[in-house]
Amino acid sequence: MNREELKVAKPIKLVEFLLDNHFSYNEVLKMLRKKDVRVNGVKVGGDVMLSAGDAVCVYFKEKKKLYDIIYDGETCAVVYKYPSIETEELAKLLNMIAVHRLDRNTEGLVVFARTVEAQERLENAFKKHLVNKFYLAEVVGYFDVDKLYTAYLVKDAKRSLVKIFDKCVSGSKKIETKMTTLKASKESSLLKVQIIGGKTHQIRAHLAHLGHAIVGDGKYGRREDYQKFKAKHQMLFAYKLEFQKIGLEELDGKTFIVLPSFAKEMGLKLD
């Protein structure tokens, strides 16, 4: 039996909290039924309200894989992060510096620096859009598209979420998201997504705003869809990083592609 301790940052219902921490809806129900969840040391079997500072301890059977090293260089590394760990937690585990981030529940490629100099060069490259980032996303419903969408994002730090607007509003930042459909059906569609720059929850919130939330997204998706698809985590994968001339010789001009297991099973071949 594996054990994971989680700290609550804000008032939230227990089920939503566990969904936000990589557990699927079915897993949550099973753990609550078996009382494998403890809040401040007390076993619970229902969707209780949590307060900031509460300690949640979860017991589960499956051993969760945290990462794979894709490229191990002198000044930096490219790592494939699984949806079981925060980027900052992984940075501490690897004893490296994260130069960009993925949400805990998002799987995919992340770049880490070994030195402060490498960190500065890489962060500057991301800021200047010298690194192209590509994602795979399975979304709810039929969505046949090949378009660059422009919108405006407002971050609500207190609620840990963002809102998307079609027009510029006070406090908003412009975002650009390129979406191309790879496969579409009535139930769900698979998209290739490229973000220009990249803001907090940009892809998740933008797709939800368009009426096609990511499958398994407990924050921006609908609860009924969560129950319907029974995804173990949100179906968003950072599968490709493409480096231009960024001033870091070992990464200049290199491209890294790692397809998630489901994409390999489908026979997807993406460049």
C-alpha positions in Angstrom: 0.0 0.0 0.0 1.4 3.4 -1.0 0.9 6.5 1.1 0.8 10.1 0.0 0.5 13.2 2.2 -1.0 16.3 0.8 -1.4 19.8 2.3 -4.5 21.9 1.7 -3.8 25.5 0.6 -7.4 26.9 0.5 -10.9 25.9 1.6 -12.1 23.2 -0.8 -14.3 20.0 -0.8 -12.4 16.8 -0.4 -13.4 15.2 -3.7 -12.4 18.2 -5.7 -9.1 18.4 -3.8 -8.3 14.8 -4.6 -9.3 15.2 -8.3 -6.9 18.2 -8.4 -4.2 15.9 -7.1 -4.1 13.4 -9.9 -6.6 10.9 -8.6 -9.4 9.8 -10.9 -13.1 10.1 -9.9 -13.4 6.3 -9.6 -10.2 6.1 -7.5 -11.6 8.8 -5.1 -14.9 7.1 -4.7 -13.1 3.7 -4.0 -10.7 5.3 -1.4 -13.6 7.0 0.4 -15.7 3.8 0.4 -12.7 1.9 2.0 -11.9 4.9 4.2 -8.4 5.0 2.8 -8.3 8.8 3.2 -7.5 10.6 6.5 -8.0 14.3 7.2 -5.8 15.5 10.1 -5.3 11.9 11.1 -9.1 11.0 11.1 -10.5 8.5 8.6 -13.2 9.9 6.4 -15.7 8.3 4.1 -17.5 11.3 2.5 -17.0 14.6 0.7 -16.1 16.7 3.7 -15.1 20.4 3.5 -11.4 21.0 4.0 -9.7 24.1 5.4 -6.4 25.8 4.6 -3.6 24.0 6.5 -5.5 20.6 6.7 -3.3 17.5 6.2 -4.8 14.9 3.9 -3.2 11.4 3.9 -4.2 9.0 1.0 -3.5 5.3 0.9 -3.5 3.6 -2.6 -2.2 0.4 -4.2 -0.8 1.6 -7.5 2.8 2.7 -7.6 2.8 6.0 -9.5 5.8 6.7 -11.9 7.1 10.2 -11.5 9.4 10.9 -14.4 11.7 9.6 -17.2 15.0 11.3 -18.1 14.9 12.1 -21.9 18.1 14.1 -22.2 20.8 14.4 -19.5 23.2 17.2 -20.4 26.0 19.1 -18.7 24.0 22.2 -18.0 20.4 21.1 -18.4 18.1 18.1 -18.7 14.8 17.4 -20.5 12.5 15.3 -18.4 9.2 13.6 -19.1 7.0 14.3 -16.1 4.1 12.0 -15.2 0.9 13.4 -13.6 1.8 12.4 -10.0 4.0 15.3 -9.0 4.3 19.1 -9.1 7.1 20.5 -11.3 8.7 22.2 -8.3 8.6 18.9 -6.3 10.3 17.2 -9.2 12.9 19.9 -9.4 13.8 19.3 -5.8 13.9 15.5 -6.3 16.3 16.0 -9.3 18.3 18.7 -7.5 17.8 21.0 -10.6 16.0 24.2 -11.4 12.7 24.2 -13.3 12.7 26.8 -16.1 9.1 26.4 -17.0 6.2 24.4 -15.5 3.4 22.0 -16.2 0.3 21.6 -14.0 0.5 18.6 -11.6 -2.1 16.7 -13.6 -0.4 17.5 -17.0 2.0 14.9 -18.4 4.9 15.7 -20.6 8.3 17.3 -21.3 9.8 19.8 -18.9 13.3 21.5 -19.1 15.5 21.8 -16.0 18.7 23.7 -15.6 21.7 22.5 -13.6 23.3 26.0 -13.3 22.1 29.5 -12.8 23.6 30.6 -16.1 21.7 27.9 -17.9 18.5 28.8 -16.1 18.8 32.4 -17.2 19.4 31.5 -20.8 16.6 29.0 -20.9 14.1 31.3 -19.2 15.1 34.1 -21.6 14.5 31.7 -24.6 11.0 30.8 -23.3 10.2 34.5 -22.8 11.3 35.4 -26.3 9.3 32.4 -27.8 12.5 30.7 -29.0 11.1 27.3 -27.8 8.1 25.9 -29.6 5.8 23.9 -27.3 3.3 21.4 -28.6 0.6 19.4 -26.8 -1.9 16.6 -27.3 -5.3 17.2 -25.8 -8.4 15.0 -25.8 -11.4 17.2 -25.4 -15.1 16.6 -24.8 -17.4 16.5 -27.8 -16.9 16.8 -31.6 -14.5 19.6 -32.4 -13.1 19.8 -36.0 -10.7 22.7 -36.1 -7.5 24.0 -37.7 -7.2 27.6 -36.4 -5.1 30.0 -34.4 -7.3 31.4 -31.6 -6.7 34.7 -29.9 -8.3 35.5 -26.6 -7.6 37.3 -23.3 -6.8 35.7 -20.0 -7.4 37.0 -16.5 -5.8 35.2 -13.5 -7.7 34.8 -10.3 -4.9 33.9 -7.8 -7.2 33.6 -4.8 -9.3 30.9 -6.5 -6.3 29.3 -8.4 -7.9 29.6 -11.8 -8.1 31.8 -14.8 -10.9 33.2 -16.9 -10.9 33.7 -20.7 -12.5 36.6 -22.6 -12.9 37.1 -26.3 -12.1 40.8 -26.0 -9.5 42.7 -24.0 -10.7 43.5 -20.4 -9.1 45.1 -17.4 -6.2 43.1 -16.1 -6.2 40.7 -19.0 -3.2 39.3 -21.0 -3.4 38.3 -24.7 -3.0 34.6 -25.4 -2.7 32.7 -28.7 -3.5 29.0 -29.0 -3.2 27.1 -32.3 -5.5 24.0 -32.4 -5.6 21.3 -35.1 -7.9 18.3 -34.9 -6.2 14.9 -35.4 -9.3 12.8 -34.8 -12.9 13.7 -34.0 -16.0 11.8 -32.9 -19.3 12.6 -31.2 -17.9 11.6 -27.8 -14.5 13.3 -27.9 -11.8 14.8 -30.2 -8.0 14.6 -30.2 -6.2 17.9 -30.9 -2.7 19.0 -31.5 -2.2 22.2 -29.7 0.6 24.8 -29.9 0.8 27.7 -27.5 2.5 31.0 -28.3 4.2 32.0 -25.1 2.1 30.3 -22.4 0.1 31.5 -19.4 -1.2 29.6 -16.4 -3.9 27.0 -17.4 -4.0 28.6 -20.9 -4.9 25.5 -22.8 -7.3 24.1 -20.2 -9.2 27.3 -19.8 -9.2 28.3 -23.4 -10.6 24.9 -24.6 -13.3 25.0 -21.8 -14.2 28.6 -22.9 -14.7 27.2 -26.5 -17.1 24.6 -25.1 -14.7 21.6 -25.3 -13.0 21.1 -21.9 -10.2 18.6 -21.7 -11.3 15.1 -20.7 -10.5 14.5 -17.0 -10.1 18.2 -16.1 -11.7 18.5 -12.7 -11.2 22.3 -12.5 -12.5 23.6 -15.9 -14.6 20.6 -17.0 -18.1 19.5 -15.9 -18.5 16.9 -13.2 -20.8 14.8 -15.4 -18.1 14.5 -18.0 -15.6 13.5 -15.3 -18.0 10.7 -14.4 -18.6 9.7 -18.0 -15.0 9.4 -19.2 -13.5 8.1 -16.0 -10.1 9.4 -17.0 -7.3 8.8 -14.5 -6.0 12.3 -15.0 -6.6 15.2 -17.4 -5.8 14.2 -21.0 -3.3 16.9 -21.7 0.3 16.0 -22.8 3.3 18.2 -23.5 4.7 15.9 -26.2 7.1 18.1 -28.1 9.8 20.8 -27.4 11.5 22.5 -30.4 14.5 24.7 -29.6 15.6 27.4 -31.9 19.0 29.1 -31.5 18.8 29.9 -27.8 22.4 30.5 -26.9 22.8 27.2 -25.1 24.9 25.1 -27.4 23.8 21.7 -26.2 20.1 22.4 -27.0 20.4 24.8 -30.0 18.4 23.4 -32.9 17.3 20.3 -31.0 13.8 18.8 -31.0 12.4 16.3 -28.4 9.3 14.3 -29.0 7.8 11.8 -26.6 4.3 10.4 -27.4 2.2 9.3 -24.4 1.3 5.6 -24.4 -2.3 6.0 -25.6 -1.0 7.9 -28.7 1.5 5.1 -29.5 -1.3 2.5 -29.2 -3.4 4.6 -31.7 -0.5 4.5 -34.1 -0.1 8.3 -34.1 3.0 9.6 -35.9 3.6 13.3 -35.2 6.6 15.3 -36.2 
